[in-house]
């Protein structure tokens, strides 16, 4: 009888562990990911993938070589500091799916000089999170 109860207890504990490991909290890192389609030359393309539920707003900082101008971008830039090589976008009311940011630069840049930081609010904690995207 005791041996049977131990087996039932162990089976129950195993099921509890399996169920707990299956439960995952959703953070901003899970909600937003990104990759560069093009990270060198005159045309830089960054694709962001937003998974539901929406993160509401995204702040995207794009870091380039200093002294390189951005001739055009889509969406339109909010800020650009040429001396620091830092561009910023504020993308509001983001829905799940892909968000593409494209830039045409004044001169080509070599591979490895770009990176992006995406700031968004963690849905669980309400805190702002930074997600770095490298080529």
N, C-alpha and C positions, 0 to 999 in steps of 0.2 A: 504494500500500500504506500509506504513512504517512498519507495523507488519510483512508483507511478506518479506521485505528486511532484517529485523532483523533476521528472521528465516533462510534465506539464508546465511547471514553473520555468524551466529552461527554454522550452518552446515559446512560452509567452514572452520571456525576456528577449529572445531572438526576434520575434515579431515586432516588439517595441523598438528595438535597435534599427531594424530595417525601415520601419515607418519614420523614425526620427531622421535617419539619413536621407530619406526621400524628400523631407520638407526642406525647402530652401528659401531663404529670404532674398528679395529682389533689391539690388542696390543699383546705383547709377552706372556702375561698371558693367552690370548685366544689361542695362537698358540701352547704353550707347557704346558702340564700337566704331572703329573707322580704319580705313586703309587708303594709301595713296595709289591712285591709278597712274599718275605721272608725278614724279618727285624731282625731276631735273629738267634742264633746258629752259625754254621761255614760257612753257605752259605747265602749270601746276594744277593737278586735279585731286581733290580730297573727297572721298565718299564716306559719309557717316551713315551708320545703320542704327535706327532708333526702333527698339522693340517696345510693344505696348506694356503697360499703360504709359501714356505720354509723359515726357519729362517737362512739358510746358515750354520752357525757354532754354536755349543753348547759347552760351557765350563761347565763341571759337577764337583762339589766338593762333595765328600762323606766324612762325618764325622763319625768316629768310636771311640771306646775306645782307649785311648792312650796305647802304647806299644803292640798293637795287630798287627801282621804282615799279609800282604796279600800274600798268597801263589801263587795265580793265579787270573787273571781277563780277562774278555772279554767285550769290546775291551781292548787292552793293555793300562796300565797306562802311563800317561805322567810324573807324579810326585807322590811321596808318602813320607810324613813326619810322621814317626812312632811315634816320641815323641809327636806330636800334634794329631795323629790319623786322618790325613787328606790326602785323595787321590784325584787326579785330572785327568780328561780325557779331551781331546780336540777332539770333533767329528766334522769332516769337511763335507761340502756339504751334509747336512742333507736333506732328502726328506720327504715329508709327509708320515706318518705311524708310526709304533712302533719302538723304539730303546730300546734294552734290555742291561743292564749292569749287569754282574754277577761277584761276588767275592767269592773266597774261602779263609777263614781266618785261621790263625794258631791255634786259640782256639775259642771256642764258646763265643758269647757275649749275655748278657741277653736282653730281649725286652726293647725298649724305649731308647736305647743308640745311635741309628743311625739317621741321617737326611742328606738330600742332598740339595744343592743349584745349580740351573741351571742358567747360565748367557747366555743371548742371546740379540740380537738387536731388539728393538721395530721397526716394519716395518713402522709405521706411523711417529714416531719422530726421528728415527735413534739413540736413546739413548740406552745404555746398561741397561738391567733390570735383577733383581735377583728374582728367583722364588724358594721358599723354599718348600721342600717336606718332610713331616713327616709320619712315619708309622701310 
